[in-house]
Amino acid sequence: MIPRPFAYHAPTSVAEALRLLGAYGDEAKLLAGGHSLLPAMKLRLAAPSVLIDLNQIAALRGVTLHGSVAIGSMTTWAAIGQHAGLRQALPVLSATVQLIGDLQVRNRGTLGGALAHADPAADAPALTLALAATLHVHGLQGTRTIAAADFFTDMLTTALAPDEILTAIKFPPLGAGEGAAYLKLPHPASRYAVVGVAAYLKLDGPQVRVCRIAVTGAGTKAERQPQAEQALCGGPGDAESIAAASTLAGEGMDILGDLYASELYRRAMVKVYTKRALTAALAEARG
């Protein structure tokens, strides 16, 4: 099918994009990579009368490494994977790029687009939760910063207001004694996560001082795993404690089932991939 007729705008600044959002309101949709919006428009599941394409806004692209890792929302996955400084400051991001879609998806898809769309099986939301990222937003009422923990509110729903644009994502870089990993069971056709787990560990000597675990693909949104995190924090961070903590992953989650993977199977895989991600994060933290 083809989409319904729509007006097209390609602003060159955030200010211009915000003016267009203010002028068209609910009639408008923002276009980033387009991998989710354009197929929905072709199927007429979405029918915006106005598209505001963010791809011409140069200020929304790029990576800066000054104390924190700042990534413009329109930076593509391919650019993230190719950035040499990012591979050193936050290697888990570079490694995750290779797990996302295929070459075409990585060349077009953007970090900000993935986060704003908030697909429950996307990879980026779990990463931002585990790495304690902050999301920087510009709107008609000004600017604000949203913690990743507060950003994902429901399936395909975020804390972004209709008149706001996600402009940048900031991550604290990893230092000595810190490690992070993201691993997933991909769907063989789409490569979306049937289950994906992002894990972050900070060690104080042999002891786990900070632990963050986030699961995607299993529920209606990416979610932290507080029971598993608490079980690991303060412990020795050995194989036995990781195995014990992993059995608590998925507890309290409303886990979904479908034709490809049942609720029972996903629940089991949450535990398996939590153990694998924690083991990989621990190995990195110990150098």
Residue frames relative to the residue before (quaternion, step in Angstrom):
aa qw qx qy qz dx dy dz
M 1.0000 0.0000 0.0000 0.0000 0.00 0.00 0.00
I 0.3281 -0.7061 0.5822 0.2342 3.52 -1.31 0.19
P 0.5623 -0.6238 0.4092 0.3567 3.60 -1.08 0.58
R 0.5930 -0.5174 0.4642 0.4064 3.50 -1.33 0.20
P 0.6330 -0.5372 0.3770 0.4107 3.63 -1.13 0.49
F 0.0325 0.7916 -0.6087 0.0432 3.58 -1.08 0.75
A 0.4422 -0.6377 0.5554 0.2989 3.53 -1.29 0.42
Y 0.2160 -0.7932 0.5635 0.0813 3.55 -1.07 0.79
H 0.0165 -0.7804 0.6248 -0.0177 3.55 -0.96 0.97
A 0.1021 -0.7843 0.6106 0.0409 3.57 -1.05 0.80
P 0.1149 -0.8278 0.5467 0.0522 3.60 0.28 1.22
T 0.3438 -0.7441 0.5392 0.1932 3.57 -1.21 0.51
S 0.7512 0.2501 -0.1980 0.5779 3.61 1.25 0.16
V 0.6118 -0.5421 0.4262 0.3876 3.55 -1.25 0.44
A 0.6268 0.5480 -0.3391 0.4379 3.58 0.98 -0.82
E 0.6655 0.4899 -0.3075 0.4717 3.58 0.95 -0.84
A 0.6358 0.5246 -0.3282 0.4613 3.58 0.99 -0.78
L 0.6564 0.5034 -0.3117 0.4674 3.58 0.98 -0.80
R 0.6162 0.5326 -0.3510 0.4620 3.60 1.03 -0.70
L 0.6535 0.5056 -0.3101 0.4703 3.58 0.99 -0.80
L 0.6254 0.5242 -0.3334 0.4722 3.58 1.02 -0.78
G 0.6635 0.5056 -0.3027 0.4610 3.56 0.97 -0.84
A 0.6760 0.5080 -0.2933 0.4460 3.57 1.02 -0.79
Y 0.7956 0.3356 -0.1564 0.4796 3.58 0.91 -0.90
G 0.2673 -0.8166 0.4860 0.1599 3.60 1.22 -0.30
D 0.8573 -0.1148 0.1037 0.4911 3.55 -0.98 -0.95
E 0.5603 0.6095 -0.3953 0.3979 3.60 1.22 -0.25
A 0.7127 0.4836 -0.2418 0.4469 3.59 1.18 -0.57
K 0.1186 -0.7396 0.6557 0.0943 3.51 -1.33 0.53
L 0.3939 -0.6891 0.5561 0.2466 3.55 -1.14 0.73
L 0.2061 -0.7730 0.5914 0.1010 3.56 -1.01 0.87
A 0.0927 -0.7649 0.6363 0.0386 3.57 -0.78 1.08
G 0.8249 -0.0010 0.0242 0.5647 3.61 -0.33 -1.20
G 0.3733 -0.7810 0.4301 0.2564 3.55 1.16 -0.62
H 0.4537 0.7246 -0.4411 0.2729 3.62 1.22 -0.09
S 0.7230 0.3795 -0.2433 0.5236 3.60 1.15 -0.48
L 0.6934 0.4975 -0.2917 0.4320 3.59 0.86 -0.93
L 0.7023 0.4900 -0.3023 0.4187 3.61 0.73 -0.97
P 0.6450 0.4849 -0.3524 0.4740 3.66 0.89 -0.65
A 0.6343 0.5218 -0.3348 0.4620 3.59 1.04 -0.74
M 0.6451 0.5068 -0.3212 0.4731 3.58 1.05 -0.72
K 0.6456 0.5214 -0.3279 0.4515 3.58 0.99 -0.77
L 0.6965 0.4306 -0.2573 0.5131 3.56 1.11 -0.69
R 0.3793 -0.7497 0.4393 0.3179 3.56 1.41 -0.12
L 0.3397 0.6946 -0.5359 0.3389 3.52 1.07 0.84
A 0.7344 0.1628 -0.1349 0.6449 3.55 1.32 -0.35
A 0.0126 -0.8202 0.5706 -0.0390 3.55 -0.91 0.89
P 0.0376 0.8110 -0.5816 0.0506 3.61 0.54 1.10
S 0.4001 -0.7111 0.5193 0.2541 3.57 -1.06 0.67
V 0.7639 0.2177 -0.1329 0.5928 3.58 1.31 -0.27
L 0.1287 -0.7544 0.6382 0.0840 3.58 -1.03 0.87
I 0.1328 -0.7613 0.6316 0.0631 3.56 -0.94 0.97
D 0.1939 -0.8175 0.5392 0.0583 3.55 -0.24 1.35
L 0.2638 -0.8035 0.5205 0.1181 3.58 -0.65 1.15
N 0.4683 0.7387 -0.4081 0.2617 3.58 1.25 -0.15
Q 0.6772 0.4836 -0.3053 0.4629 3.61 1.16 -0.33
I 0.5534 0.5951 -0.4004 0.4233 3.61 1.26 0.08
A 0.2841 -0.8097 0.4923 0.1458 3.56 -0.05 1.31
A 0.6187 0.5802 -0.3437 0.4030 3.59 1.06 -0.70
L 0.6633 0.5046 -0.3069 0.4597 3.59 1.20 -0.34
R 0.6579 0.4837 -0.3116 0.4859 3.59 1.27 0.09
G 0.6641 0.5437 -0.3781 0.3469 3.54 -1.21 0.53
V 0.3090 -0.7217 0.5973 0.1641 3.50 -1.40 0.38
T 0.0347 -0.7779 0.6270 0.0232 3.59 -0.96 0.88
L 0.1648 -0.7819 0.5993 0.0488 3.53 -1.07 0.89
H 0.3166 0.7174 -0.5545 0.2786 3.55 0.04 1.34
G 0.8120 -0.0805 0.0150 0.5779 3.57 0.14 1.28
S 0.7766 0.0377 -0.0132 0.6287 3.56 0.86 -0.99
V 0.4633 -0.6262 0.5357 0.3258 3.54 -1.31 0.15
A 0.0335 -0.8077 0.5882 -0.0230 3.58 -0.51 1.20
I 0.0581 -0.8017 0.5946 -0.0182 3.56 -0.76 1.09
G 0.4273 -0.6998 0.5127 0.2546 3.56 -0.77 1.02
S 0.5894 -0.6415 0.3642 0.3294 3.54 -0.95 0.89
M 0.7236 0.4164 -0.2483 0.4914 3.60 1.11 -0.59
T 0.3801 0.6999 -0.5034 0.3349 3.58 1.20 0.44
T 0.3884 -0.7433 0.4928 0.2318 3.57 -0.73 1.02
W 0.6373 -0.5182 0.4107 0.3958 3.52 -1.29 0.37
A 0.6224 0.5432 -0.3467 0.4443 3.58 1.01 -0.74
A 0.6619 0.4992 -0.3083 0.4665 3.60 0.94 -0.87
I 0.6225 0.5279 -0.3367 0.4696 3.59 1.04 -0.72
G 0.6896 0.4949 -0.2831 0.4465 3.57 0.89 -0.90
Q 0.7115 0.4641 -0.2468 0.4664 3.56 1.14 -0.66
H 0.5521 0.6384 -0.3920 0.3660 3.61 1.23 -0.25
A 0.3834 -0.7678 0.4668 0.2137 3.59 -0.40 1.24
G 0.6657 0.5100 -0.3121 0.4464 3.60 0.91 -0.85
L 0.6408 0.5308 -0.3150 0.4565 3.54 1.07 -0.74
R 0.6074 0.5592 -0.3507 0.4421 3.57 1.09 -0.67
Q 0.6850 0.4504 -0.2811 0.4989 3.59 1.14 -0.56
A 0.7154 0.4665 -0.2650 0.4476 3.59 0.87 -0.95
L 0.8071 0.0213 0.0462 0.5883 3.58 0.97 -0.83
P 0.1035 -0.8626 0.4909 0.0651 3.60 0.55 1.13
V 0.5738 0.6023 -0.3938 0.3911 3.60 1.08 -0.53
L 0.6219 0.5347 -0.3519 0.4512 3.61 1.06 -0.65
S 0.6652 0.4994 -0.3046 0.4641 3.56 0.89 -0.92
A 0.6563 0.5106 -0.3087 0.4618 3.58 0.98 -0.83
T 0.6479 0.5378 -0.3220 0.4329 3.58 0.99 -0.81
V 0.5586 0.6219 -0.3918 0.3843 3.59 1.06 -0.70
Q 0.6746 0.5153 -0.3046 0.4321 3.58 0.93 -0.84
L 0.6602 0.5018 -0.3040 0.4689 3.59 1.24 -0.30
I 0.6227 0.5812 -0.3195 0.4152 3.58 1.27 -0.26
G 0.8727 -0.1101 0.0617 0.4716 3.54 -0.84 1.08
D 0.5576 -0.5267 0.4647 0.4424 3.52 -0.87 -1.10
L 0.7783 -0.3527 0.2232 0.4691 3.58 -1.29 -0.05
Q 0.6565 0.5136 -0.3167 0.4527 3.59 0.94 -0.86
V 0.6482 0.5119 -0.3152 0.4673 3.57 0.97 -0.86
R 0.6896 0.4866 -0.2887 0.4520 3.59 0.88 -0.90
N 0.6564 0.5145 -0.3146 0.4532 3.59 1.08 -0.63
R 0.7557 0.3626 -0.1949 0.5093 3.58 1.13 -0.55
G 0.6676 0.5283 -0.3066 0.4257 3.57 0.96 -0.86
T 0.2368 -0.7854 0.5646 0.0911 3.55 -1.12 0.77
L 0.6030 -0.5601 0.4285 0.3730 3.54 -1.22 0.54
G 0.6968 0.4801 -0.2852 0.4502 3.59 0.82 -0.95
G 0.6313 0.5341 -0.3351 0.4516 3.56 1.02 -0.74
A 0.6501 0.5152 -0.3137 0.4622 3.56 0.99 -0.84
L 0.6807 0.4844 -0.2952 0.4636 3.59 0.95 -0.84
A 0.6771 0.4912 -0.3022 0.4571 3.59 0.90 -0.85
H 0.6518 0.5003 -0.3174 0.4734 3.60 1.08 -0.66
A 0.1340 -0.8571 0.4876 0.0987 3.59 1.17 -0.69
D 0.0998 0.7899 -0.5899 0.1346 3.55 0.80 1.00
P 0.4922 -0.6996 0.4244 0.2967 3.64 -0.79 0.91
A 0.7259 0.3783 -0.2471 0.5185 3.61 1.24 -0.23
A 0.4272 0.7060 -0.4630 0.3236 3.59 1.23 0.28
D 0.5361 -0.6548 0.4444 0.2938 3.56 -1.22 0.55
A 0.6467 0.5916 -0.3272 0.3531 3.59 0.91 -0.96
P 0.6444 0.5380 -0.3670 0.4007 3.67 0.80 -0.76
A 0.6558 0.5046 -0.3275 0.4561 3.62 0.90 -0.83
L 0.6344 0.5374 -0.3295 0.4475 3.58 1.00 -0.78
T 0.6813 0.4849 -0.3064 0.4547 3.58 0.83 -0.91
L 0.6345 0.5223 -0.3335 0.4618 3.60 1.06 -0.68
A 0.6995 0.4722 -0.2813 0.4568 3.59 0.81 -0.97
L 0.7383 0.4103 -0.2226 0.4868 3.58 1.04 -0.76
A 0.4023 -0.7446 0.4535 0.2796 3.61 1.29 0.15
A 0.1533 0.8149 -0.5370 0.1555 3.55 0.86 1.01
T 0.2453 -0.7151 0.6248 0.1950 3.53 -1.35 0.29
L 0.2483 -0.7753 0.5696 0.1128 3.55 -0.99 0.89
H 0.2214 -0.8073 0.5427 0.0688 3.54 -0.70 1.16
V 0.1229 -0.8336 0.5361 -0.0505 3.48 -0.69 1.25
H 0.1489 -0.7458 0.6419 0.0977 3.55 -1.15 0.78
G 0.0298 0.8024 -0.5942 0.0468 3.56 -0.94 0.92
L 0.7021 -0.4500 0.3365 0.4374 3.54 -1.30 0.04
Q 0.7023 0.4367 -0.2641 0.4963 3.59 1.20 -0.47
G 0.7343 -0.3701 0.2347 0.5185 3.59 1.24 0.07
T 0.5935 -0.5658 0.4357 0.3713 3.56 -1.26 -0.40
R 0.0321 0.7838 -0.6202 -0.0036 3.54 -1.25 0.43
T 0.3255 -0.7185 0.5835 0.1930 3.54 -1.32 0.36
I 0.1281 -0.7934 0.5942 0.0321 3.56 -0.89 1.00
A 0.3982 -0.6919 0.5465 0.2530 3.58 -0.84 0.94
A 0.5890 -0.5859 0.4149 0.3709 3.57 -1.03 0.74
A 0.6171 0.5748 -0.3406 0.4157 3.59 1.05 -0.75
D 0.7363 0.3909 -0.2144 0.5090 3.60 1.20 -0.53
F 0.5636 0.6726 -0.3583 0.3187 3.58 1.26 -0.24
F 0.7568 0.3576 -0.1992 0.5097 3.61 0.88 -0.91
T 0.1151 -0.8589 0.4989 0.0110 3.56 -0.33 1.26
D 0.7848 -0.1069 0.0948 0.6031 3.61 1.12 -0.59
M 0.7333 -0.3736 0.2914 0.4877 3.58 -1.25 -0.12
L 0.8518 -0.0267 -0.0307 0.5222 3.58 -0.77 1.10
T 0.6312 0.5156 -0.3165 0.4854 3.58 1.18 0.51
T 0.0470 -0.7994 0.5990 -0.0063 3.55 -0.96 0.94
A 0.6485 -0.5188 0.3980 0.3897 3.54 -1.35 -0.01
L 0.4382 0.6918 -0.4654 0.3360 3.61 1.24 0.05
A 0.3615 -0.7000 0.5716 0.2291 3.56 -1.02 0.82
P 0.6552 -0.5414 0.3434 0.3997 3.63 -1.13 0.49
D 0.7426 0.3830 -0.2246 0.5014 3.60 1.11 -0.58
E 0.5807 0.5779 -0.3732 0.4353 3.58 1.18 0.54
I 0.2065 -0.7507 0.6183 0.1072 3.53 -1.27 0.61
L 0.3729 -0.6878 0.5774 0.2335 3.55 -0.93 0.92
T 0.1425 -0.8452 0.5135 0.0405 3.59 -0.56 1.15
A 0.8152 -0.0295 0.0513 0.5762 3.62 1.00 -0.67
I 0.1991 -0.7370 0.6335 0.1256 3.51 -1.30 0.51
K 0.1127 -0.8092 0.5757 0.0336 3.58 -0.80 1.02
F 0.1165 -0.7820 0.6120 0.0180 3.52 -1.02 0.98
P 0.4187 -0.6419 0.5560 0.3218 3.60 -1.07 0.56
P 0.4350 -0.6965 0.4885 0.2950 3.63 -0.85 0.84
L 0.5056 -0.6382 0.4848 0.3195 3.55 -1.20 0.47
G 0.1568 -0.7876 0.5914 0.0735 3.55 -1.00 0.88
A 0.7661 -0.3174 0.2589 0.4952 3.54 -1.29 -0.34
G 0.8114 0.2435 -0.1968 0.4935 3.56 -0.97 0.86
E 0.6473 0.4744 -0.3269 0.4990 3.60 1.26 0.23
G 0.0361 0.7956 -0.6037 0.0361 3.53 -1.12 0.70
A 0.0424 -0.7933 0.6073 0.0093 3.54 -1.15 0.61
A 0.0058 -0.7889 0.6142 -0.0181 3.54 -1.17 0.61
Y 0.0910 -0.7522 0.6470 0.0854 3.53 -1.28 0.51
L 0.0391 0.7860 -0.6128 0.0719 3.55 -0.79 1.08
K 0.0119 -0.8220 0.5693 -0.0101 3.56 -1.05 0.66
L 0.3806 -0.6226 0.6267 0.2734 3.45 -1.45 0.31
P 0.1764 -0.8332 0.5133 0.1057 3.63 -0.23 1.17
H 0.4906 -0.5900 0.5390 0.3475 3.53 -1.21 0.53
P 0.4990 -0.7088 0.3977 0.3006 3.62 -0.71 0.96
A 0.6926 0.4591 -0.2895 0.4751 3.60 1.12 -0.49
S 0.8064 0.3048 -0.1379 0.4876 3.59 0.70 -1.08
R 0.2870 -0.7640 0.4974 0.2943 3.57 1.21 -0.67
Y 0.3647 0.6626 -0.5366 0.3743 3.58 1.18 0.47
A 0.5763 -0.6089 0.4218 0.3451 3.55 -1.21 0.47
V 0.3165 -0.6697 0.6392 0.2067 3.54 -0.91 0.96
V 0.7149 -0.1345 0.0662 0.6830 3.50 1.23 -0.79
G 0.0261 0.7790 -0.6262 0.0187 3.57 -0.98 0.86
V 0.0930 -0.8018 0.5896 0.0308 3.57 -1.02 0.77
A 0.1262 -0.7532 0.6428 0.0600 3.54 -0.96 0.99
A 0.0472 -0.8076 0.5877 -0.0163 3.57 -0.89 0.95
Y 0.0660 -0.7662 0.6388 0.0233 3.55 -1.14 0.78
L 0.0238 -0.7898 0.6128 -0.0110 3.55 -0.99 0.92
K 0.0737 -0.7451 0.6595 0.0666 3.53 -1.20 0.71
L 0.2209 -0.8073 0.5415 0.0792 3.53 -0.73 1.13
D 0.1450 -0.7148 0.6740 0.1177 3.51 -1.31 0.56
G 0.7597 -0.1307 0.0354 0.6360 3.53 0.16 1.32
P 0.7938 -0.2431 0.1824 0.5267 3.62 -0.76 -0.92
Q 0.6317 0.5800 -0.3129 0.4082 3.57 1.26 -0.37
V 0.4377 -0.6664 0.5386 0.2726 3.56 -1.15 0.70
R 0.2031 -0.8037 0.5519 0.0909 3.56 -0.56 1.18
V 0.7938 0.0580 0.0033 0.6054 3.60 0.97 -0.91
C 0.0152 0.7843 -0.6194 0.0297 3.55 -1.01 0.84
R 0.0423 0.7684 -0.6380 0.0259 3.55 -0.96 0.93
I 0.0361 -0.7847 0.6181 -0.0311 3.55 -0.89 1.03
A 0.0033 0.7989 -0.6011 0.0234 3.58 -0.89 0.95
V 0.2164 -0.7863 0.5741 0.0729 3.55 -0.96 0.99
T 0.0496 -0.7673 0.6387 0.0292 3.54 -1.07 0.82
G 0.7228 0.4623 -0.3120 0.4081 3.56 -1.26 0.30
A 0.7055 0.4937 -0.2669 0.4329 3.57 1.13 -0.54
G 0.8073 0.2194 -0.0881 0.5407 3.57 1.03 -0.77
T 0.7470 -0.3961 0.2895 0.4486 3.56 -1.24 -0.41
K 0.7789 0.0374 -0.0378 0.6249 3.58 1.30 -0.23
A 0.6088 -0.5119 0.4355 0.4216 3.56 -1.27 0.19
E 0.0381 -0.8256 0.5618 -0.0377 3.58 -0.90 0.95
R 0.4688 -0.6304 0.5439 0.2949 3.54 -1.19 0.69
Q 0.3149 -0.7410 0.5698 0.1649 3.55 -1.29 0.46
P 0.1493 -0.8603 0.4781 0.0947 3.60 0.41 1.19
Q 0.6441 0.5296 -0.3492 0.4274 3.62 0.93 -0.73
A 0.6706 0.4787 -0.2969 0.4827 3.57 0.93 -0.86
E 0.6311 0.5392 -0.3316 0.4484 3.58 1.01 -0.80
Q 0.6882 0.4874 -0.2852 0.4555 3.57 0.84 -0.97
A 0.6284 0.5466 -0.3356 0.4402 3.58 1.07 -0.71
L 0.7174 0.4504 -0.2508 0.4685 3.58 1.07 -0.71
C 0.6180 0.5721 -0.3516 0.4088 3.59 1.04 -0.77
G 0.7942 0.2806 -0.2314 0.4869 3.53 -0.98 0.93
G 0.6346 0.5376 -0.3261 0.4493 3.55 1.27 -0.19
P 0.7037 -0.5072 0.3143 0.3857 3.57 -1.30 0.05
G 0.3891 -0.7444 0.4757 0.2612 3.60 1.19 -0.20
D 0.4188 0.6878 -0.4894 0.3347 3.57 1.02 0.74
A 0.7432 -0.4196 0.2779 0.4408 3.56 -1.30 0.11
E 0.6497 0.5325 -0.3193 0.4386 3.57 1.00 -0.79
S 0.6896 0.4675 -0.2927 0.4693 3.60 0.90 -0.87
I 0.6129 0.5278 -0.3499 0.4726 3.58 1.09 -0.64
A 0.6509 0.5133 -0.3165 0.4612 3.59 0.93 -0.84
A 0.6643 0.5016 -0.3057 0.4621 3.58 0.97 -0.86
A 0.6636 0.5004 -0.3066 0.4639 3.59 0.94 -0.88
S 0.6419 0.5554 -0.3257 0.4165 3.58 0.99 -0.82
T 0.6026 0.5647 -0.3690 0.4264 3.61 1.08 -0.55
L 0.6670 0.4963 -0.2980 0.4690 3.59 1.23 -0.40
A 0.4880 0.6614 -0.4411 0.3604 3.60 1.23 -0.20
G 0.7675 0.3159 -0.2694 0.4885 3.53 -0.95 0.92
E 0.4954 0.6525 -0.4408 0.3668 3.59 1.24 -0.22
G 0.8090 0.2327 -0.1973 0.5025 3.56 -0.85 0.98
M 0.5746 0.5825 -0.3848 0.4271 3.61 1.25 -0.08
D 0.3522 -0.6699 0.6068 0.2430 3.53 -1.21 0.64
I 0.0809 -0.8441 0.5300 -0.0018 3.57 0.05 1.32
L 0.3658 -0.7625 0.5064 0.1684 3.53 -0.90 1.04
G 0.1704 -0.7481 0.6271 0.1344 3.52 -1.32 0.37
D 0.0196 -0.7896 0.6131 0.0147 3.57 -1.18 0.54
L 0.7609 -0.3773 0.2513 0.4642 3.59 -1.28 -0.15
Y 0.6883 0.4781 -0.2873 0.4638 3.58 1.10 -0.60
A 0.8137 0.0253 0.0405 0.5793 3.58 0.89 -0.92
S 0.3672 -0.7439 0.5196 0.2046 3.56 -0.69 1.09
E 0.6664 -0.4733 0.3852 0.4285 3.56 -1.29 0.22
L 0.6548 0.5221 -0.3122 0.4485 3.58 0.95 -0.87
Y 0.6626 0.4978 -0.3034 0.4703 3.58 0.96 -0.86
R 0.6546 0.5011 -0.3209 0.4663 3.59 0.91 -0.87
R 0.6369 0.5327 -0.3398 0.4417 3.58 0.92 -0.81
A 0.6523 0.4997 -0.3095 0.4785 3.58 1.00 -0.79
M 0.6826 0.4961 -0.2911 0.4509 3.58 0.94 -0.87
V 0.5478 0.5870 -0.3985 0.4433 3.61 1.15 -0.49
K 0.6846 0.4763 -0.2850 0.4724 3.57 0.92 -0.88
V 0.6448 0.5282 -0.3189 0.4511 3.57 0.96 -0.87
Y 0.7405 0.4172 -0.2401 0.4690 3.59 0.78 -1.01
T 0.5549 0.5599 -0.4006 0.4670 3.58 1.18 -0.35
K 0.6516 0.5088 -0.3122 0.4680 3.57 0.92 -0.87
R 0.6746 0.4941 -0.2996 0.4594 3.59 0.90 -0.89
A 0.6751 0.4898 -0.3049 0.4598 3.61 0.90 -0.90
L 0.6510 0.5057 -0.3190 0.4677 3.60 0.96 -0.82
T 0.6402 0.5254 -0.3286 0.4541 3.58 0.96 -0.80
A 0.6699 0.4881 -0.2953 0.4752 3.59 0.99 -0.86
A 0.6466 0.5123 -0.3200 0.4658 3.60 0.99 -0.81
L 0.6424 0.5241 -0.3199 0.4587 3.58 1.00 -0.81
A 0.6390 0.5250 -0.3285 0.4562 3.59 0.96 -0.83
E 0.6609 0.4894 -0.3099 0.4771 3.60 0.99 -0.78
A 0.6496 0.5301 -0.3233 0.4388 3.58 0.95 -0.87
R 0.7091 0.4414 -0.2548 0.4872 3.57 1.07 -0.71
G 0.4486 -0.7358 0.4169 0.2890 3.55 1.31 -0.04
